[in-house]
Amino acid sequence: MTRRWLAYVTGLSLVAASVACEHPDGSDGDDESPSTASSRSPDEATDDDSKDDPSSSEETSESRQAAASEGDTACSPPESPGLTAVDVVEDHSFRNPVHLTQAPGDRSTLYIVERAGRILMVRDGELLETPFLDIRDRVDDSFTERGLLGLAFHPEYEDNGRFFIYYTPKDGHRNVVAEYRRQSAEPPRASTEEVARLLEPRDPEDNHNGGMITFGPDGYLYVGMGDGGGAGDRHGSIGNGQNISTPFGAMHRLDVDAADRGYAAEGNPFVDREGLDTIWAYGLRNPWRYSFDTETGDLYIADVGQNKFSEINVLPADASGGANFGWRAYEGTSVYDEELVDRVDDHVEPIHDWPLRSDETTLRGACSVTGGYVYRGEALEALEGAYIFGDYCSSDVAALRYCDGEVAGPVRLPGLEGQGQGLSSFGRNHEGELYLLYHDGGDVQKIVSD
């Protein structure tokens, strides 16, 4: 039996975005049972791939929602306004962009993270000549899921100059979450000296590193880590996703001022009991991109599937810690490892899942979900309250609404299809307007009315 987690705790909610071994947001191209996963390389597909058509044999939430779409619903599907996307810098390609954000107190500057190890700045459509931060000398970006992957400014950055990054270093196979400081306010420059390392676990594989970091409405830093990589979560008898004694396959919740207790935030569910103190939720395959709804505090996590399904999960703002999202017992709402099902009878089901590599779904040809944001801007009124998301392999962008425990949609957003190659991330500015980042083509674009 599954349930939605609705117990009291200070604000948040999660959406997991899983990532593929061939894509910076992490789905694997293989279709393996747990019994064969350990003997295959992470990116080795099986002969069964062409035979499996998940859309024909297994029901997903997308198919159920489509069947019920003509009935009454507490939510109305997002409308599809005329949309297009415009370059933030005309005729400029960034090098493998993976994140866009703004710093507290600064509405004029866009900070764009390049996977190679630079954070660039854009003002009024112009790329500033000097990067905010350049640590290419210490970042390992030799594999598509490695590099400088995340950036989060401290909520009081305007006063204290503190910010945090997630990267994979050249000096060891690790995932590093580190604190850095601003060196000058204008023009904005960061010191390249590392202040502290909050997390740095050794990672057994190149892929499924997660990489998103963001401060939640409770003031704590949320860090998503993938399941350790490989295919089928093949590490240990139950996999890393179900093992709360490893940092992998989990969402961590950190108090950046609590070095004396290993940065574990107060109220974390496994403090003083079995499990890592920093873990807030677990059972994730690769939470590549997730975000908080700035109005409700809900956390949306897009989790990339192994081979058959991708999914979107939500933790309401009053959800308690300790939520289990079910991987590797489940991939989406489908059983992946039957032997683990009894261990996760109380797991959080996704609000939406859909078959991969199908032309019958909203995200046609999807392989690896890219999580986005709930739209709370003013320029695109028809999308108010809609969660915008996409996929690394699909040329489509989609939207759905989640309210009162129901999902309306998804719908495809005309005008945004085919804007670039390899949708790796979305961005959001202080006004709540959204951006598209394309890893392969280097395009960074703002979503606007057509």
Backbone torsions as a table, in degrees:
resi	resn	phi	psi	omega
1	MET	NA	138.7	178.5
2	THR	-114.0	163.3	177.4
3	ARG	-151.0	158.0	170.4
4	ARG	-81.3	138.2	-178.7
5	TRP	-83.1	111.2	-179.1
6	LEU	-133.7	66.2	175.5
7	ALA	-119.0	162.7	-172.8
8	TYR	-77.4	137.7	167.0
9	VAL	-172.7	160.5	-176.0
10	THR	-64.7	146.0	-165.3
11	GLY	-35.9	128.9	162.5
12	LEU	176.2	173.5	172.4
13	SER	-167.4	149.4	-167.2
14	LEU	-119.3	142.7	168.4
15	VAL	-126.7	121.5	-174.0
16	ALA	-95.9	130.2	176.3
17	ALA	-113.7	107.2	-178.4
18	SER	-77.3	156.5	-172.9
19	VAL	-127.6	146.7	-174.6
20	ALA	-99.3	157.8	-177.1
21	CYS	-70.8	-21.0	178.5
22	GLU	-101.7	-2.6	-177.4
23	HIS	-128.9	149.6	-179.4
24	PRO	-65.6	-11.2	176.9
25	ASP	-112.1	6.7	148.2
26	GLY	85.5	38.1	171.1
27	SER	-88.6	149.5	177.5
28	ASP	-92.7	147.7	-178.2
29	GLY	-88.0	13.1	-177.1
30	ASP	-112.6	159.9	-177.5
31	ASP	-124.4	87.4	-171.2
32	GLU	-118.8	143.9	166.9
33	SER	-80.4	160.0	179.9
34	PRO	-56.9	-28.3	-176.6
35	SER	-71.5	-24.5	-179.5
36	THR	-103.9	-13.8	-173.6
37	ALA	-60.2	-37.2	-173.7
38	SER	-69.6	-17.3	-176.4
39	SER	-98.4	2.2	-176.2
40	ARG	-114.9	153.0	173.3
41	SER	-71.3	157.4	-174.6
42	PRO	-57.6	-32.0	-174.5
43	ASP	-110.0	21.4	-179.3
44	GLU	-94.0	118.0	178.4
45	ALA	-84.4	152.4	177.9
46	THR	-94.9	167.1	179.2
47	ASP	-68.1	-15.3	-176.8
48	ASP	-80.0	-9.5	-174.7
49	ASP	-55.7	-44.9	-175.9
50	SER	-73.4	-16.0	-177.3
51	LYS	-88.7	-27.9	-175.5
52	ASP	-83.6	124.6	172.9
53	ASP	-123.7	90.4	-174.3
54	PRO	-60.6	-26.5	-178.2
55	SER	-69.0	-20.5	-177.1
56	SER	-94.2	-19.7	-171.6
57	SER	-116.4	-18.4	-174.9
58	GLU	-133.3	138.2	-179.2
59	GLU	-81.0	138.3	176.1
60	THR	-120.4	169.6	177.9
61	SER	-63.3	-31.1	179.1
62	GLU	-64.3	-40.9	179.6
63	SER	-69.7	-37.5	177.8
64	ARG	-66.2	-41.1	-179.4
65	GLN	-67.0	-37.2	178.2
66	ALA	-64.0	-39.6	-179.3
67	ALA	-67.1	-29.4	-177.2
68	ALA	-97.0	4.7	-169.9
69	SER	-66.2	-20.5	-178.2
70	GLU	-87.9	-6.3	178.9
71	GLY	-86.1	173.8	176.9
72	ASP	-69.0	145.8	178.2
73	THR	-145.3	147.7	178.1
74	ALA	-70.1	-22.2	178.5
75	CYS	-108.7	145.5	172.1
76	SER	-103.9	139.6	179.1
77	PRO	-60.6	147.5	177.2
78	PRO	-60.0	141.7	172.3
79	GLU	-75.0	164.1	-179.2
80	SER	-111.4	81.6	-179.2
81	PRO	-69.3	162.9	175.3
82	GLY	-66.8	117.5	-175.9
83	LEU	-125.8	157.5	167.9
84	THR	-151.5	-179.6	179.5
85	ALA	-135.4	137.7	-178.6
86	VAL	-121.3	144.6	-178.7
87	ASP	-63.5	139.1	175.8
88	VAL	-74.8	-25.9	172.0
89	VAL	-132.4	118.1	-175.6
90	GLU	-63.0	133.0	175.2
91	ASP	57.6	36.0	177.1
92	HIS	-127.0	135.1	174.8
93	SER	-111.2	126.2	175.2
94	PHE	-82.3	162.8	-179.7
95	ARG	-94.5	101.9	177.8
96	ASN	49.9	63.1	178.5
97	PRO	-70.0	138.9	-177.0
98	VAL	-131.0	-6.3	179.6
99	HIS	-162.0	147.1	175.4
100	LEU	-139.1	135.5	179.1
101	THR	-156.6	178.9	172.7
102	GLN	-126.8	155.9	179.5
103	ALA	-89.5	143.6	176.0
104	PRO	-53.1	133.8	178.5
105	GLY	85.1	-1.4	-177.7
106	ASP	-130.6	103.7	-179.6
107	ARG	-94.2	-3.8	-174.3
108	SER	-98.2	-14.2	-173.1
109	THR	-114.7	130.4	170.4
110	LEU	-98.0	130.9	176.2
111	TYR	-103.7	122.1	-175.4
112	ILE	-118.6	123.2	-177.3
113	VAL	-91.7	124.5	171.9
114	GLU	-100.3	136.4	-173.4
115	ARG	-60.5	-26.7	-178.3
116	ALA	-65.9	-21.5	177.3
117	GLY	128.8	18.6	178.4
118	ARG	-118.6	148.9	168.8
119	ILE	-116.3	113.1	-177.2
120	LEU	-99.7	161.9	-178.1
121	MET	-126.7	139.8	178.1
122	VAL	-125.2	131.0	175.5
123	ARG	-132.4	128.8	176.3
124	ASP	50.0	41.6	177.0
125	GLY	77.6	7.4	-179.8
126	GLU	-116.5	134.4	176.2
127	LEU	-81.2	122.1	178.4
128	LEU	-68.2	143.3	-170.8
129	GLU	-66.4	-41.6	-176.3
130	THR	-99.0	129.7	178.5
131	PRO	-63.3	153.5	171.8
132	PHE	-65.6	-40.9	178.5
133	LEU	-147.0	138.5	176.5
134	ASP	-136.1	105.8	178.9
135	ILE	-124.5	36.4	-179.9
136	ARG	-61.9	-22.2	-179.6
137	ASP	-69.9	-16.2	-177.7
138	ARG	-121.2	-1.1	-176.9
139	VAL	-99.4	131.9	175.0
140	ASP	-95.9	108.0	176.7
141	ASP	-115.7	29.9	-175.4
142	SER	-71.2	-14.7	178.8
143	PHE	-127.1	148.1	-170.7
144	THR	-61.8	-18.7	178.7
145	GLU	-104.8	12.8	176.8
146	ARG	-116.5	159.1	179.5
147	GLY	134.2	-161.8	171.8
148	LEU	-83.2	112.5	-166.0
149	LEU	-112.7	-21.8	-175.5
150	GLY	-150.9	156.0	179.9
151	LEU	-146.7	133.4	175.8
152	ALA	-141.0	123.6	175.6
153	PHE	-84.1	139.5	175.4
154	HIS	-59.4	142.3	179.3
155	PRO	-54.9	-26.9	178.4
156	GLU	-106.6	30.2	-177.3
157	TYR	-55.8	-37.8	-177.6
158	GLU	-55.8	-33.8	-179.2
159	ASP	-95.2	-39.0	-172.3
160	ASN	-103.9	-12.4	176.3
161	GLY	68.2	17.1	-177.4
162	ARG	-89.8	138.8	171.7
163	PHE	-148.6	166.6	-171.6
164	PHE	-133.7	144.7	179.4
165	ILE	-130.8	159.0	175.2
166	TYR	-122.0	123.3	-179.7
167	TYR	-150.8	164.2	174.1
168	THR	-106.6	121.2	-173.3
169	PRO	-85.8	160.5	175.9
170	LYS	-74.0	-26.9	-174.8
171	ASP	-94.0	61.0	176.5
172	GLY	126.8	152.1	-175.9
173	HIS	-87.5	78.3	-174.1
174	ARG	-134.6	163.9	170.5
175	ASN	-111.2	116.6	-172.3
176	VAL	-110.3	128.2	167.6
177	VAL	-111.3	116.7	-171.7
178	ALA	-132.3	153.7	175.7
179	GLU	-97.8	138.1	173.6
180	TYR	-127.9	172.1	-178.8
181	ARG	-131.7	150.8	172.4
182	ARG	-69.6	138.7	177.7
183	GLN	-96.8	-39.6	176.5
184	SER	-142.6	146.0	-177.1
185	ALA	-83.9	-35.4	-178.7
186	GLU	-148.7	113.4	-1.7
187	PRO	-70.6	151.5	-177.5
188	PRO	-64.1	124.0	177.3
189	ARG	-140.3	143.5	177.4
190	ALA	-108.3	148.4	170.5
191	SER	-74.5	143.5	177.6
192	THR	-86.8	1.9	179.0
193	GLU	-81.6	126.8	179.8
194	GLU	-76.9	129.0	-177.3
195	VAL	-85.0	-44.7	-177.7
196	ALA	-160.6	153.0	172.3
197	ARG	-110.5	120.6	-177.6
198	LEU	-87.0	-38.4	176.9
199	LEU	-141.3	144.6	173.1
200	GLU	-159.1	58.1	179.4
201	PRO	-69.7	148.2	174.0
202	ARG	-76.3	131.7	-174.7
203	ASP	-103.6	130.2	-175.8
204	PRO	-74.3	-17.5	-176.4
205	GLU	-135.9	172.0	178.7
206	ASP	-78.4	-29.0	-170.0
207	ASN	-103.9	178.4	179.6
208	HIS	56.8	53.1	-179.2
209	ASN	-93.4	-2.4	-171.9
210	GLY	61.0	-133.7	175.1
211	GLY	131.8	-17.7	178.4
212	MET	-76.1	135.8	170.4
213	ILE	-135.7	141.1	179.3
214	THR	-159.5	149.8	174.8
215	PHE	-83.4	133.8	177.8
216	GLY	-85.6	174.1	179.2
217	PRO	-64.9	-14.1	176.8
218	ASP	-87.9	-0.3	178.6
219	GLY	86.6	1.6	179.6
220	TYR	-96.7	155.6	-179.2
221	LEU	-90.9	123.7	179.3
222	TYR	-99.7	130.1	-175.6
223	VAL	-126.9	119.7	178.3
224	GLY	-98.2	126.8	176.8
225	MET	-120.6	138.6	177.4
226	GLY	-72.9	179.7	-171.0
227	ASP	-80.5	10.8	179.5
228	GLY	100.8	-11.4	173.4
229	GLY	90.5	-167.5	-168.0
230	GLY	75.7	-158.5	178.3
231	ALA	-123.0	140.9	174.6
232	GLY	70.8	21.6	179.7
233	ASP	47.4	63.2	-167.9
234	ARG	-88.7	11.0	-176.0
235	HIS	-95.2	109.1	-180.0
236	GLY	86.5	166.9	-174.0
237	SER	-67.8	-27.1	179.1
238	ILE	-114.7	3.1	-178.4
239	GLY	77.8	163.0	179.4
240	ASN	-71.3	-31.1	-176.9
241	GLY	-58.5	-33.1	-179.4
242	GLN	-101.4	7.2	-177.7
243	ASN	-106.9	102.1	-176.4
244	ILE	-77.9	1.9	174.9
245	SER	-92.4	-0.2	173.8
246	THR	-115.9	156.6	179.1
247	PRO	-81.9	-3.7	-170.8
248	PHE	-90.8	153.9	-179.2
249	GLY	66.9	32.6	-171.9
250	ALA	-141.9	159.9	169.9
251	MET	-104.0	122.8	-179.7
252	HIS	-100.6	147.6	-178.6
253	ARG	-126.6	112.0	-169.4
254	LEU	-115.2	141.4	167.9
255	ASP	-97.2	108.1	-172.0
256	VAL	-70.3	-6.8	177.7
257	ASP	-104.5	8.6	-173.2
258	ALA	-115.0	54.5	178.2
259	ALA	-60.7	-29.5	-177.0
260	ASP	-68.1	-18.8	176.3
261	ARG	-120.8	32.3	175.9
262	GLY	67.4	23.4	177.9
263	TYR	68.6	11.4	177.7
264	ALA	-69.3	131.5	179.7
265	ALA	-76.5	149.1	175.9
266	GLU	-62.1	138.4	179.9
267	GLY	89.7	-3.1	175.8
268	ASN	-60.6	142.4	-167.1
269	PRO	-72.0	-20.4	-173.9
270	PHE	-110.3	14.1	174.2
271	VAL	-68.4	131.8	179.6
272	ASP	63.8	26.5	174.1
273	ARG	-153.3	178.7	-178.6
274	GLU	-60.0	134.8	-179.4
275	GLY	117.4	162.7	-179.5
276	LEU	-76.1	137.3	-176.4
277	ASP	-61.6	-29.0	-174.6
278	THR	-83.2	-12.6	-175.7
279	ILE	-73.1	133.2	175.1
280	TRP	-105.4	-39.2	178.6
281	ALA	-149.6	161.7	-174.8
282	TYR	-149.6	-174.0	-177.6
283	GLY	79.8	30.7	-179.9
284	LEU	-108.3	148.6	178.5
285	ARG	-88.9	-49.1	175.7
286	ASN	-164.8	92.1	-179.8
287	PRO	-76.2	74.2	-174.3
288	TRP	-64.7	-48.6	179.9
289	ARG	-137.0	129.2	178.6
290	TYR	-145.0	166.5	-176.2
291	SER	-161.3	157.0	174.3
292	PHE	-97.2	139.1	170.7
293	ASP	-72.0	120.2	-174.6
294	THR	-69.3	-14.7	179.1
295	GLU	-94.8	-42.8	-175.1
296	THR	-100.0	-21.7	-174.1
297	GLY	82.3	0.4	178.3
298	ASP	-66.0	147.0	-179.9
299	LEU	-107.9	121.1	179.3
300	TYR	-103.3	126.1	179.9
301	ILE	-122.4	120.7	175.1
302	ALA	-95.1	121.8	-176.1
303	ASP	-115.6	119.7	-179.8
304	VAL	-71.6	135.8	-178.5
305	GLY	-83.3	169.0	179.4
306	GLN	-66.8	-54.9	-179.1
307	ASN	-156.2	-23.5	-172.6
308	LYS	-104.2	-38.2	-172.6
309	PHE	-138.7	145.9	164.5
310	SER	-109.3	163.6	-173.7
311	GLU	-149.5	158.3	172.3
312	ILE	-122.7	128.2	179.0
313	ASN	-114.7	152.1	176.8
314	VAL	-133.8	131.2	167.7
315	LEU	-109.2	118.5	177.8
316	PRO	-60.9	159.3	-174.6
317	ALA	-60.8	-25.2	-179.5
318	ASP	-99.3	17.2	-179.2
319	ALA	-70.4	143.7	177.5
320	SER	-84.0	161.2	176.0
321	GLY	-70.7	162.8	177.9
322	GLY	96.5	8.3	179.4
323	ALA	-63.0	139.3	178.4
324	ASN	-114.9	120.1	-176.6
325	PHE	-89.5	-1.9	165.7
326	GLY	99.7	-17.7	179.6
327	TRP	-70.9	133.2	14.5
328	ARG	-106.2	14.8	173.7
329	ALA	-64.9	-37.9	-178.3
330	TYR	-125.7	145.3	167.5
331	GLU	-118.1	108.5	-168.1
332	GLY	64.9	-134.3	176.5
333	THR	-96.0	6.1	-178.4
334	SER	-99.0	142.0	177.7
335	VAL	-68.0	129.5	176.2
336	TYR	-104.6	-43.5	179.4
337	ASP	-129.9	99.7	-174.1
338	GLU	-60.6	-28.9	-178.0
339	GLU	-68.4	-18.0	-178.3
340	LEU	-101.6	-3.2	-174.3
341	VAL	-58.7	-40.9	-178.6
342	ASP	-65.4	-21.4	179.4
343	ARG	-76.5	-19.4	-171.8
344	VAL	-123.6	37.9	-176.7
345	ASP	-67.5	-12.4	-178.0
346	ASP	-116.7	31.1	-173.6
347	HIS	-83.1	163.8	178.4
348	VAL	-84.6	118.9	177.3
349	GLU	-78.9	147.7	174.8
350	PRO	-65.2	150.8	174.9
351	ILE	-78.4	-19.7	-177.4
352	HIS	-157.3	132.8	172.4
353	ASP	-142.4	160.6	-175.2
354	TRP	-155.5	152.8	-178.8
355	PRO	-73.0	146.1	179.3
356	LEU	-87.9	159.4	175.3
357	ARG	54.4	40.7	178.7
358	SER	-122.7	143.8	175.3
359	ASP	-94.3	5.9	-177.7
360	GLU	-100.7	2.6	-178.2
361	THR	-105.2	170.8	-178.9
362	THR	-61.8	-43.4	175.4
363	LEU	-94.6	90.9	-173.9
364	ARG	-67.8	133.4	178.9
365	GLY	71.6	22.8	-176.1
366	ALA	-63.8	146.5	175.6
367	CYS	-136.0	-24.3	-170.5
368	SER	-159.7	103.7	-172.0
369	VAL	-63.9	141.5	174.0
370	THR	-116.0	109.6	-177.5
371	GLY	-71.9	149.5	-179.3
372	GLY	-124.8	-129.8	-172.8
373	TYR	-141.6	155.9	166.6
374	VAL	-78.6	126.2	-175.4
375	TYR	-75.5	123.8	177.5
376	ARG	-131.3	24.5	177.2
377	GLY	-83.0	-172.9	-179.0
378	GLU	-115.3	-16.7	-173.8
379	ALA	-75.4	-26.4	-174.6
380	LEU	-122.0	75.0	-170.6
381	GLU	-57.9	-35.4	-176.9
382	ALA	-66.0	-19.5	-178.6
383	LEU	-98.4	6.3	-179.4
384	GLU	-53.0	127.3	177.8
385	GLY	77.3	4.2	-179.5
386	ALA	-92.4	138.3	175.0
387	TYR	-86.2	122.8	-176.7
388	ILE	-102.4	130.5	-178.4
389	PHE	-150.7	170.0	-178.9
390	GLY	-153.8	-151.6	-175.5
391	ASP	-156.9	146.1	-177.5
392	TYR	-63.5	-35.2	-175.4
393	CYS	-97.4	-19.2	-177.6
394	SER	-88.2	148.6	175.1
395	SER	-88.4	0.5	-176.3
396	ASP	-96.0	156.7	169.6
397	VAL	-124.8	140.6	-172.5
398	ALA	-127.3	165.8	177.8
399	ALA	-143.7	145.1	172.4
400	LEU	-142.9	163.3	172.7
401	ARG	-117.8	140.4	176.5
402	TYR	-125.0	114.4	-179.5
403	CYS	-153.6	144.6	-179.1
404	ASP	53.2	34.7	177.9
405	GLY	75.6	8.4	-178.9
406	GLU	-118.6	154.4	176.7
407	VAL	-112.9	130.5	173.1
408	ALA	-114.0	125.6	-173.6
409	GLY	105.9	-161.5	7.6
410	PRO	-81.4	164.8	172.4
411	VAL	-126.1	150.1	175.2
412	ARG	-80.7	142.8	-179.1
413	LEU	-101.8	98.8	-179.6
414	PRO	-60.9	145.9	179.6
415	GLY	98.3	-18.8	179.7
416	LEU	-103.9	-4.8	-178.9
417	GLU	-73.4	144.7	173.7
418	GLY	67.9	25.7	-177.7
419	GLN	-76.7	-24.7	-178.2
420	GLY	-167.9	-171.0	-177.0
421	GLN	-116.8	124.6	175.2
422	GLY	75.6	69.7	179.6
423	LEU	-64.8	106.1	-174.4
424	SER	-97.5	-23.2	-174.4
425	SER	-167.1	162.1	167.6
426	PHE	-111.8	160.1	174.3
427	GLY	-128.7	162.6	179.3
428	ARG	-142.4	135.2	176.8
429	ASN	-98.2	-178.5	-176.2
430	HIS	-65.7	-23.7	178.5
431	GLU	-83.8	-3.3	-179.6
432	GLY	86.9	6.4	176.8
433	GLU	-79.9	151.8	-169.6
434	LEU	-113.3	157.8	-176.7
435	TYR	-132.6	155.5	175.6
436	LEU	-112.5	134.3	177.2
437	LEU	-122.2	126.1	-177.2
438	TYR	-112.3	115.2	-173.8
439	HIS	-63.5	-47.6	-171.5
440	ASP	-76.8	-45.4	-178.5
441	GLY	-85.3	-16.3	178.9
442	GLY	81.0	10.3	-178.4
443	ASP	-79.3	137.6	172.0
444	VAL	-127.3	119.2	-169.9
445	GLN	-134.1	148.4	174.8
446	LYS	-96.8	135.7	177.5
447	ILE	-80.5	124.4	-177.4
448	VAL	-137.3	168.3	173.9
449	SER	-69.2	143.7	179.4
450	ASP	-75.9	NA	NA
